[in-house]
Amino acid sequence: MTFELREERVRELGEESYLVLKESYQSVRELKALVERLHAAYLRGDTSQMDVVGAVKLTVDRLYDDLERYLRPGVDPDSAYDDARTENS
């Protein structure tokens, strides 16, 4: 691999990492707002916030799945998703 190709690959990986980090941050921010809403309702004695509990679960699931798809190949390449395997796998 030439120096130019290696530099381009590093830049692409950096951009991909930034996008994953940005999406993860947005999901965590959304999750924080949902938990704060649920907590405030609980303190008011309102236990009818099942829609918020469902939204929290969906947000956590999406965040975890996205991070697992991105991070798992580097941490545990033998058990990574087929479409997320590294080039060396």
One Martini backbone bead per residue (centre of mass of N, CA, C, O) as a GRO file, in nm:
protein
   89
    1MET     BB    1   0.096   0.037   0.024
    2THR     BB    2   0.076   0.350  -0.020
    3PHE     BB    3   0.094   0.646   0.126
    4GLU     BB    4  -0.161   0.770  -0.001
    5LEU     BB    5  -0.353   0.535   0.064
    6ARG     BB    6  -0.309   0.541   0.368
    7GLU     BB    7  -0.402   0.832   0.415
    8GLU     BB    8  -0.688   0.792   0.302
    9ARG     BB    9  -0.775   0.567   0.498
   10VAL     BB   10  -0.738   0.730   0.758
   11ARG     BB   11  -0.938   0.951   0.684
   12GLU     BB   12  -1.185   0.766   0.652
   13LEU     BB   13  -1.178   0.654   0.941
   14GLY     BB   14  -1.209   0.928   1.080
   15GLU     BB   15  -1.485   0.997   0.957
   16GLU     BB   16  -1.633   0.748   1.062
   17SER     BB   17  -1.580   0.796   1.361
   18TYR     BB   18  -1.721   1.067   1.377
   19LEU     BB   19  -2.004   0.972   1.293
   20VAL     BB   20  -2.043   0.770   1.522
   21LEU     BB   21  -2.003   0.971   1.752
   22LYS     BB   22  -2.230   1.166   1.672
   23GLU     BB   23  -2.464   0.959   1.683
   24SER     BB   24  -2.416   0.875   1.977
   25TYR     BB   25  -2.457   1.152   2.103
   26GLN     BB   26  -2.749   1.191   2.008
   27SER     BB   27  -2.861   0.942   2.155
   28VAL     BB   28  -2.776   1.025   2.442
   29ARG     BB   29  -2.934   1.291   2.445
   30GLU     BB   30  -3.210   1.160   2.404
   31LEU     BB   31  -3.197   0.975   2.650
   32LYS     BB   32  -3.168   1.195   2.863
   33ALA     BB   33  -3.441   1.333   2.807
   34LEU     BB   34  -3.618   1.085   2.867
   35VAL     BB   35  -3.524   1.039   3.159
   36GLU     BB   36  -3.605   1.318   3.266
   37ARG     BB   37  -3.906   1.288   3.200
   38LEU     BB   38  -3.954   1.034   3.368
   39HIS     BB   39  -3.858   1.148   3.639
   40ALA     BB   40  -4.057   1.384   3.660
   41ALA     BB   41  -4.312   1.211   3.652
   42TYR     BB   42  -4.249   1.044   3.902
   43LEU     BB   43  -4.236   1.287   4.104
   44ARG     BB   44  -4.551   1.354   4.036
   45GLY     BB   45  -4.693   1.051   4.015
   46ASP     BB   46  -4.657   0.966   3.716
   47THR     BB   47  -4.726   0.631   3.566
   48SER     BB   48  -4.809   0.701   3.236
   49GLN     BB   49  -4.499   0.657   3.081
   50MET     BB   50  -4.469   0.417   2.866
   51ASP     BB   51  -4.367   0.567   2.610
   52VAL     BB   52  -4.093   0.643   2.736
   53VAL     BB   53  -3.991   0.362   2.795
   54GLY     BB   54  -3.997   0.272   2.499
   55ALA     BB   55  -3.801   0.494   2.395
   56VAL     BB   56  -3.563   0.413   2.566
   57LYS     BB   57  -3.528   0.128   2.458
   58LEU     BB   58  -3.489   0.203   2.158
   59THR     BB   59  -3.242   0.386   2.201
   60VAL     BB   60  -3.057   0.180   2.335
   61ASP     BB   61  -3.063  -0.031   2.113
   62ARG     BB   62  -2.951   0.149   1.886
   63LEU     BB   63  -2.688   0.233   2.020
   64TYR     BB   64  -2.574  -0.049   2.071
   65ASP     BB   65  -2.582  -0.157   1.780
   66ASP     BB   66  -2.401   0.058   1.654
   67LEU     BB   67  -2.152   0.012   1.837
   68GLU     BB   68  -2.116  -0.289   1.787
   69ARG     BB   69  -2.074  -0.275   1.480
   70TYR     BB   70  -1.818  -0.090   1.510
   71LEU     BB   71  -1.643  -0.232   1.759
   72ARG     BB   72  -1.633  -0.548   1.741
   73PRO     BB   73  -1.413  -0.607   1.524
   74GLY     BB   74  -1.176  -0.495   1.713
   75VAL     BB   75  -1.237  -0.674   1.974
   76ASP     BB   76  -1.410  -0.934   1.814
   77PRO     BB   77  -1.353  -1.069   1.511
   78ASP     BB   78  -1.475  -1.367   1.535
   79SER     BB   79  -1.786  -1.230   1.611
   80ALA     BB   80  -1.850  -1.067   1.379
   81TYR     BB   81  -2.007  -0.929   1.152
   82ASP     BB   82  -1.994  -0.988   0.826
   83ASP     BB   83  -2.040  -0.673   0.730
   84ALA     BB   84  -1.799  -0.579   0.964
   85ARG     BB   85  -1.552  -0.684   0.868
   86THR     BB   86  -1.243  -0.686   0.814
   87GLU     BB   87  -1.011  -0.722   0.567
   88ASN     BB   88  -0.845  -0.952   0.739
   89SER     BB   89  -1.093  -1.166   0.782
   0.00000   0.00000   0.00000
